[in-house]
């Protein structure tokens, strides 16, 4: 059985450790975050760290890596207050992965990878037209993680767009009908097959 | 196209809104968090909010719901400093879901749902013997989310146990060979099939 102590992990080559540690937390949500700079430059970036914060009121969070390198997404959110979270389906997962390339400021990832900007009236951040689930958010609060210089960024859901024929009468969204994908680590993508949906558990 | 503004969302029935909002962030990691109280009582609870914080040093986080009701996991982590994160596979996903039932203090979820406590020397929190990936963590820092009374809890990885034959030479873990499952919302479970693994993207 491969076994690693903290000291073992710290002695691994950096990329090996990165791949290993990114995989062990399990499967991750696959989303694209869309923003626009004050100057009107659109930006699109893949994130595997979006997390449900609450439903009442509706909040979502995501983890932002250290801002020591340029982080257009973060800068745009802080400048404008607005951003979008767009679900990645199997059809667009290769384009979505390509957004992780380090494009120069002034280059739009939308055009570079072949995804389409889509706008809603009164909301000045770009949605991804090809995404089945589109969420418009307003920045709410952030937390600086001291131990490694990352941030938890939280936004309030201002707009939600779903495709036809995926929403059940009880509010459930059938992700299995949307070709939703899930991410392993930084580079592996998986399709899903439903095992089951279970009632609220009681002792 | 079903469309919801913030006001629309706030006017939905509470359970409908909860189901809807829990689904829209995409697929979630499936983990069991194991703890032990100062008095030696083991606890096991399912979490769909574990998130990668960093690899150097290795940190994982998770979101904890409001502590207005009893939260044995949180109390035990704060009391002892130790906890485990254990991956849920298809074989144990029904038992894992059952840990979400509100068991009385003094009742072990391990025994109640039929999972096995497993201990590592010098680490006083229970792992799940049936889990393919077992992680032992030490509490590092927490952040109180003001907007809805939740918390981001972060721990440092102290021990990592993997099964044989899933770890590639470059540090990648083949989740597809571990029957790993992913969670939609609060109640839906999915198996995975690999679409692809792609190189580091370049413009």
Interface residues (C-beta under 8 A of the other chain):
Chain A: X1 X2 X3 X4 X5 X6 X9 X10 X12 X13 X14 X15 X16 X17 X18 X19 X20 X21 X22 X23 X24 X25 X26 X27 X28 X29 X30 X31 X48 X49 X50 X51 X52 X53 X54 X55 X56 X57 X58 X59 X60 X61 X63 X85 X87 X88 X90 X93 X94 X97 X98 X99 X100 X101 X102 X103 X104 X107 X112 X133 X135 X140 X141 X143 X145 X146 X147 X148 X150 X152 X154 X156 X157 X158 X159 X160 X161 X162 X163 X164 X167 X170 X171 X172 X173 X175 X176 X180 X181 X182 X184 X185 X187 X188 X189 X190 X191 X192 X193 X194 X195 X196 X197 X198 X199 X200 X201 X202 X203
Chain B: X1 X2 X3 X4 X5 X6 X9 X10 X12 X13 X14 X15 X16 X17 X18 X19 X20 X21 X22 X23 X24 X25 X26 X27 X28 X29 X30 X31 X48 X49 X50 X51 X52 X53 X54 X55 X56 X57 X58 X59 X60 X61 X63 X85 X87 X88 X90 X93 X94 X97 X98 X99 X100 X101 X102 X103 X104 X107 X112 X133 X135 X140 X141 X143 X145 X146 X147 X148 X150 X152 X154 X156 X157 X158 X159 X160 X161 X162 X163 X164 X167 X170 X171 X172 X173 X175 X176 X180 X181 X182 X184 X185 X187 X188 X189 X190 X191 X192 X193 X194 X195 X196 X197 X198 X199 X200 X201 X202 X203
